[in-house]
Amino acid sequence: MEPDKRANILYAAGQVFARRGFKKAPIDEIARVAGVAKGTIYLAVSSKEELYERAVALALEVWLAANHLPASAETDLGPLLGALLTDEVASAADHPLVAALLTGQVAAALPGWEDPIEALRRRARANVLELLRRGARSGRLRRDLDLEEVAVLLQDLEAATLLFHSRGEALEDAHFHRWDTAVSALVEGLDAARDAESAF
């Protein structure tokens, strides 16, 4: 199948899955939105499960690109990391499949797909992990940190925030203040200066 046609099918699938969820999204509707016959869907993927996984992967790449990192991290790491985490959580509202991935809904919908889903979750941490690595290379992060584990912790914080705000409450006012406080506390704890202070 031509790449453009496959991409069109995945984009259409993403729209329908985002609106209806995995179980309630009919292949017929996805085919209609994509402007192809139902059988054409199965030339692109082998199953509805694979279609969902690939649609999530496509949405994830769009989300990562929308929250891209600056070319260099000359600014203090703390503000950059705090801004990135805030932007990722806020923009997840516009990317329902990414929110579903981060909050475990994709995993719940696809039992037996643990490895591909974990790969997607690792990919979702790409920007945060890259920023942490920059901070480590520049000496701005504590030397005793496992950066992979820190990235997982920060992703869990994003997921918890998305779940909290799934009730329709905006990320603002008192709720935003809680988020900002949590991010600030975590980011400050990563600072290399604190590592130096603990040596005395």
Secondary structure by P-SEA (a helix, b strand, c coil): ccaaaaaaaaaaaaaaaaacccccccaaaaaaaacccaaaaaaacccaaaaaaaaaaaaaaaaaaaacccccccccaaaaaaaaaaaaaaaccccaaaaaaaaaaaaaacccaaaaaaaaaaaaaaaaaaaaaaaaaacccccccaaaaaaaaaaaaaaaaaaaacccccccaaaaaaaaaaaaaaaaaacaaaaaaaac
